[in-house]
Amino acid sequence: PDEGVGAEVVEARTCEITFKEAQSTGEDDSRGAADDDSRKCMVCLEQFQAGDSLRILPCLHRYHRDCVVRWLSENRRCPICKHDITQ
């Protein structure tokens, strides 16, 4: 069974950052939907806002800190790629 992990594992296996809004270059923004997904938390589906606390998993996917801590307390795998964060 895929049991969750405790706060100490989350702390040891993930990295906390503060989201900063990307600088606009003034050029046409044609990156598409895949890049839009990198700007939102795939747990709550909300866009990241400047100043939000995020956690980056070993697979490099990032989520709001509180969302992913809650997720990982029940499931040790990344919500997107299913990577086991304990490995």
C-alpha positions as CSV (number, residue, x, y, z in Angstrom):
1,P,0.0,0.0,0.0
2,D,1.1,3.6,-0.7
3,E,1.1,5.1,2.7
4,G,1.9,8.7,3.3
5,V,5.0,10.1,4.9
6,G,5.6,12.3,8.0
7,A,6.6,15.9,8.1
8,E,10.3,14.9,8.7
9,V,10.4,13.0,5.4
10,V,8.8,15.8,3.5
11,E,11.3,18.3,5.0
12,A,14.3,16.0,4.2
13,R,13.2,15.0,0.7
14,T,11.7,18.3,-0.7
15,C,12.9,21.8,-1.1
16,E,11.0,24.9,-0.1
17,I,11.0,28.0,-2.3
18,T,9.0,31.3,-2.6
19,F,7.4,31.7,-6.0
20,K,8.4,34.8,-7.9
21,E,6.4,36.0,-10.9
22,A,8.4,35.6,-14.1
23,Q,9.6,38.8,-15.7
24,S,7.7,39.8,-18.8
25,T,10.0,40.1,-21.9
26,G,7.3,41.8,-24.0
27,E,7.6,39.1,-26.6
28,D,4.7,37.0,-27.8
29,D,3.9,34.3,-25.1
30,S,3.3,31.2,-27.2
31,R,4.4,28.5,-24.7
32,G,1.0,26.7,-24.5
33,A,-0.9,24.7,-22.0
34,A,2.1,22.5,-20.8
35,D,3.9,25.6,-19.5
36,D,0.6,26.9,-17.9
37,D,0.6,23.7,-15.8
38,S,4.0,24.6,-14.5
39,R,2.6,27.8,-13.1
40,K,-0.2,26.2,-11.0
41,C,-0.4,23.7,-8.2
42,M,-1.7,20.4,-9.6
43,V,-3.2,19.5,-6.2
44,C,-5.5,22.5,-5.8
45,L,-5.4,23.6,-9.5
46,E,-4.8,27.3,-8.4
47,Q,-2.2,29.5,-10.2
48,F,0.9,30.2,-8.2
49,Q,1.1,33.8,-7.0
50,A,4.1,35.9,-6.1
51,G,5.1,35.2,-2.5
52,D,3.5,31.7,-2.4
53,S,5.5,29.1,-0.5
54,L,6.1,26.1,-2.7
55,R,7.8,22.7,-2.2
56,I,9.8,21.0,-4.9
57,L,9.8,17.2,-4.9
58,P,12.8,15.1,-6.0
59,C,11.2,14.7,-9.4
60,L,11.2,18.5,-9.7
61,H,7.5,19.0,-9.7
62,R,6.3,21.9,-7.5
63,Y,3.2,22.5,-5.5
64,H,1.9,24.9,-2.9
65,R,3.6,23.9,0.4
66,D,0.4,23.2,2.3
67,C,-1.2,21.3,-0.6
68,V,1.7,18.9,-1.1
69,V,2.3,18.4,2.6
70,R,-1.4,17.3,3.0
71,W,-1.1,15.1,-0.1
72,L,2.1,13.4,1.1
73,S,0.6,12.7,4.5
74,E,-1.7,10.3,2.7
75,N,0.4,9.2,-0.4
76,R,4.2,9.1,-0.8
77,R,4.0,9.6,-4.6
78,C,4.1,12.7,-6.7
79,P,0.6,13.6,-7.9
80,I,1.9,14.1,-11.5
81,C,4.5,11.5,-12.3
82,K,3.9,9.0,-9.3
83,H,7.6,9.2,-8.3
84,D,8.0,7.7,-4.8
85,I,9.6,10.6,-2.8
86,T,11.3,8.1,-0.4
87,Q,13.5,6.7,-3.2
